[in-house]
Every structure is written in structure tokens, then in C-alpha cells.
Amino acid sequence: MVSTETRAEVEEYLGQVPRWIDALPESAADHSWEVVRDLLLGETVLEQREKALVALGAASAIQCPYCVHFHREEAKLEAVTDDELSEAIAIAANVRNFSTVLHGAEIDHEEFVTETGAIVDHVKDQRAAAPSDD
């Protein structure tokens, strides 16, 4: 159960106190809302539309129907197009797919880090060599 102050703040932000707030243990309720308020709803280095797309991708990857629904609606509030929604979901699926491959094949993490470093260096070199659009 959240404190009276937090309950009032949640209602001010969301127009109501969602049922999931009351599902939180008292010891974590106020803090959990503060994280949602400050990180997801607050002004941060990411724009609201970027946060909505990241959240939708993560929700899709963990296959949470509650989170997918919420973050899809959140993204629509931020004027994210259907094509952008589809792309965010496809990117999340791609990450999950290759995570499964990497883990299932037991790819050595240190070797992976080394290979990734070489790939990044190559891409930087390619970009530096590309003609400028200016």
C-alpha cells in the first residue's frame, strides 16, 4: 500500500491509482512509484517517445502482455507510427533471437567482446573513409 502522499501524486499523474500500485508491498510501494515517475514519466536524457519504444521492445522480448499493452499505448501518445512500433518489436525479437543463439552455443564471452571491438573499429574506419555529405 502506498502512502497517502504517493497515492495523491499517482492520481495527479495518471488520473487514477492503478490496481498494480496496491499489489506492491508496502516496503517498496512509494519507492517503486518514484522510479516510474522519475525514470519513465520524468524528463530524462531520453525523449518520451524513445523511452516508450525501448519499453515496448523490452516488454515484447519478455512477452509481458500487460507491459506490451501499456507501452504500446504510451508510444501512441507520443505519436509513434505503426511502422516504428513494428520496427521496435522486430529489433527486440532480433536481440532475443541472437541472445538465444549465443547462450545456446555457449559462445565465449571474452572472445565475443574481442570480436565486437574489432567490428566496431572496422565500422569506424569505414565511416571515416566514406565521403562526407557536406
C-alpha positions as CSV (number, residue, x, y, z in Angstrom):
1,M,0.0,0.0,0.0
2,V,1.4,3.4,-1.0
3,S,1.4,6.3,1.4
4,T,-1.4,8.9,1.2
5,E,1.0,11.4,-0.4
6,T,2.1,9.0,-3.0
7,R,-1.5,7.9,-3.7
8,A,-2.4,11.6,-4.4
9,E,0.6,12.1,-6.6
10,V,-0.1,8.9,-8.7
11,E,-3.7,10.1,-9.1
12,E,-2.5,13.5,-10.3
13,Y,-0.1,12.0,-12.8
14,L,-2.4,9.2,-14.1
15,G,-5.9,10.3,-13.3
16,Q,-6.4,7.3,-11.0
17,V,-4.4,4.9,-8.9
18,P,-4.0,1.7,-10.9
19,R,-4.6,-1.6,-9.2
20,W,-0.9,-2.7,-9.6
21,I,0.1,0.1,-7.2
22,D,-1.8,-1.7,-4.5
23,A,-0.2,-5.0,-5.4
24,L,3.2,-3.7,-4.3
25,P,4.4,-4.5,-0.8
26,E,4.3,-1.5,1.5
27,S,8.1,-1.6,1.9
28,A,8.6,-0.9,-1.8
29,A,5.4,0.9,-2.9
30,D,6.4,4.5,-2.6
31,H,9.9,3.8,-4.0
32,S,8.5,1.9,-6.9
33,W,6.3,4.8,-7.9
34,E,9.2,7.2,-7.6
35,V,11.2,5.1,-10.1
36,V,8.2,5.1,-12.5
37,R,7.7,8.8,-12.0
38,D,11.3,9.9,-12.3
39,L,12.6,7.4,-14.9
40,L,9.6,6.6,-17.2
41,L,7.5,9.7,-16.8
42,G,10.0,12.3,-15.9
43,E,12.3,14.4,-18.0
44,T,15.5,12.5,-18.6
45,V,18.2,12.3,-21.4
46,L,15.9,10.2,-23.5
47,E,12.8,11.7,-25.1
48,Q,9.4,10.2,-24.0
49,R,8.9,8.6,-27.5
50,E,12.4,6.9,-27.2
51,K,11.6,5.6,-23.7
52,A,8.2,4.3,-25.0
53,L,10.0,2.4,-27.9
54,V,12.6,1.0,-25.6
55,A,10.0,-0.1,-23.1
56,L,7.8,-1.7,-25.8
57,G,10.8,-3.6,-27.1
58,A,11.7,-4.9,-23.7
59,A,8.1,-5.8,-22.9
60,S,7.8,-7.7,-26.2
61,A,11.1,-9.5,-25.5
62,I,10.0,-10.7,-22.1
63,Q,6.5,-11.4,-23.5
64,C,4.5,-9.5,-20.9
65,P,1.0,-8.7,-22.2
66,Y,0.5,-6.1,-19.5
67,C,3.7,-4.2,-20.4
68,V,3.2,-4.6,-24.1
69,H,-0.3,-3.1,-23.9
70,F,0.8,-0.2,-21.7
71,H,3.9,0.7,-23.6
72,R,2.2,0.4,-27.0
73,E,-0.4,2.9,-25.8
74,E,2.3,5.1,-24.3
75,A,4.1,5.1,-27.7
76,K,0.9,6.0,-29.5
77,L,0.6,9.0,-27.1
78,E,4.0,10.1,-28.3
79,A,2.9,9.9,-32.0
80,V,5.0,6.8,-32.7
81,T,3.8,5.4,-36.0
82,D,2.7,1.8,-36.6
83,D,5.9,1.2,-38.7
84,E,8.1,2.5,-35.8
85,L,6.2,0.2,-33.4
86,S,6.7,-2.8,-35.7
87,E,10.4,-2.0,-36.0
88,A,11.0,-1.6,-32.3
89,I,9.3,-5.0,-31.8
90,A,11.3,-6.6,-34.6
91,I,14.6,-5.3,-33.1
92,A,13.7,-6.7,-29.7
93,A,12.9,-10.0,-31.3
94,N,16.2,-10.0,-33.1
95,V,18.1,-9.3,-29.9
96,R,16.3,-12.1,-28.1
97,N,16.9,-14.5,-31.0
98,F,20.6,-13.9,-31.1
99,S,20.9,-14.0,-27.3
100,T,19.4,-17.4,-27.5
101,V,21.9,-18.4,-30.2
102,L,24.9,-17.0,-28.2
103,H,23.8,-18.7,-25.0
104,G,22.8,-22.0,-26.6
105,A,26.1,-22.2,-28.5
106,E,28.0,-21.2,-25.3
107,I,30.0,-18.6,-27.2
108,D,32.9,-17.5,-25.1
109,H,32.1,-14.0,-23.7
110,E,35.7,-12.8,-23.8
111,E,36.1,-13.8,-27.4
112,F,32.8,-12.1,-28.2
113,V,34.0,-8.9,-26.6
114,T,37.2,-9.0,-28.6
115,E,35.3,-9.7,-31.9
116,T,32.9,-6.9,-31.1
117,G,35.8,-4.5,-30.6
118,A,37.2,-5.4,-33.9
119,I,33.9,-5.0,-35.6
120,V,33.4,-1.5,-34.0
121,D,36.9,-0.5,-35.1
122,H,36.2,-1.7,-38.7
123,V,32.9,0.3,-38.8
124,K,34.6,3.4,-37.5
125,D,37.3,3.1,-40.2
126,Q,34.6,2.6,-42.9
127,R,32.7,5.7,-41.7
128,A,35.9,7.7,-41.6
129,A,36.7,6.7,-45.2
130,A,33.3,7.4,-46.5
131,P,32.8,10.6,-48.5
132,S,31.1,13.3,-46.5
133,D,27.6,14.6,-47.4
134,D,28.6,18.2,-46.8
